[in-house]
């Protein structure tokens, strides 16, 4: 009789090998879930890059549509290098102006006389004045170094000080004003004689009285002021009235009253005295000559007792006063008794002993008009839209050049085009599809032991973009192309309607059609520079404009692009955020399945081993029985 053998899988195979193979077959879903996780993680990285690129384009676009976007700034220079430097805003008018620097603004520099280096100064106080500012120094007593330290600590915002040692026994103190300009010259009050003992000033004199000049007002020469606000000023019945007691202003009226030309000194003020009832605040002002024309200053003034104080010197120091502006917005008449120009005496009561350099104002001529300023730097109130610094006196007139600087605007647009192209290229790459590839993502049931991801699926995925067929990215690509190639309303004359008008296109005429279809933008640098130089406002309006004049930017390449990008970058419910969240949830779900299946495999392997153990034991018993039967049957036959 032939030997007994196990059928099929058991023949010639080790039990442990068989268990391993069965467990490996059961492990196939884990491999699929791990592969899915790997794919999902790659997609998460891709979506992260999509967010980075869309955010970058969003940032560059906002820079273009902001009110401060420098599509074309203007620079300031002089025909002789080093005379003047500065900046010009878009409001500045391009062109050349005749410029002459007559005198530079300078600081006030003082020197004391030689004194004993070891002198001991008494305690006390003194006051330093510069312009409208003053600082009182409380000195505890001591030597020259103690005095300079006290000045630095308590009046350092007004004056700089140092001690110069002449020889082993003698020293002098020097003082320099912090600010330039005649108004900022240093003055001193020295009631305790400290500065006199230090060799800086002479005797401290008693303060003199203020100078008061009563201004003569002729109401018959008054002219209407701001009729749009003070509507009754033109009515004959409401006109200004003048008597020996003063001037009567009726309600809802305002007038400019001319006066004899009078110089306004530094710190001078107008004192307007009223009789009877008067409002707590009255609008008043003055007319004065400045740089060849008449200027006006009109503002509300608080009443103090029966007077209104208007600080004329703050606005027109060293200018000529030509008129007084008065008004009445109350419901009852106002009686003005008098208007007085008060000039306070100089605050300094102790004269400096030595002046090393006088405080001077900057004197310049622009187109033949002489102008003075306190400083050489940051002069922004001479030419509209221009701020400049003066560096040296000119020997002869030079040319002030104001010209367009297109570099910043050009760089801004180039950065925007680069950000646009980066997003476009990446989006097309991750959504590309292999023409001959056949992609199928059909999966069998997770419960099937034969379930697995098709090798063809992953082979084709490697040939195509990982987001191939992703509608949200395909919509983004289409929207970018549409935005870049659309027409936009021109809100100004000679405005631009399409990007090609300013030298930005998907390719020059005659370019390869496939490259044009890619949608990447190219810059014609010469054309862009030309339009930025000639019409920067038109370039700005192409990216962001206000066609309805409602102070809200509603049209333009940049505005539409921001609307397209907004859904992708919203923090809570944005497209990218939602996609990443779903992928992360998928990864987390697969990890849970993997963990649960790993636990299942442990018990599955144990059961297989147990079953095969039983089978081996059964096979062993069967072999023993078979051998026994065979032996007994052999003996029985032999016996016969």
Buried (B, 14 or more C-beta within 10 A) or exposed (E): EEEEEBEEEBEEEEBEEBBEEBBEEBBBBBEBBEBBBEBBEBBBEBBEBBBBBBBBBBEBBBBBBBEEBBBBBBBBBBBBEEBBBBBBEBEBEEEEBEBBBEEBBBBBBBBBEBBEBEBEBEEBBBBBBBBEEBBEBEBEEBBBEBBBBBBBEBBEEBBBBEBEEEEEEBBBBBBBBBBBBBBBBBBBBBEBBBBBBBBBBEEBEEEEEEEEBEBEBEBEEBEBBBEEEBEBBEEEEBBBEBEEEBBBBBBBBBBBBBBEEBBBBBBBBBBBBBBEEBBEEBBBBBBBBEEEEEBBBBEBBEBEEEBBBBBBBBBBBBBBBBBBBBBBBBEEBBBBBBBBBBBBEBBBBBEBBEBEEEBBBBBBBBEEEEBBBBBBBEBEEBBEBBBBBBBEEBEEBBEBBBBBBBBBBBEBBBBBBBBBBBBBBBBBEBBBEBEEBEBEEEBEEEEEEEEBBBEEBBBBBEBBBBBBEBEBBBEBBEBBBEBBEEEBEBBEEEBBBBBBBBBBBBBEEEEEEEEBEBBBBBBBEEBBBBBBBEBBBBBBBBBBBBBEEEEEBEBBBBBBBBEBBEBBBEEEEBBBBBBBEBBEEBBEEBEEBBEEBEEEBEEBBEEBBEEBEEEEEEBEEEEEEEEEEBEEEEEEEEEE
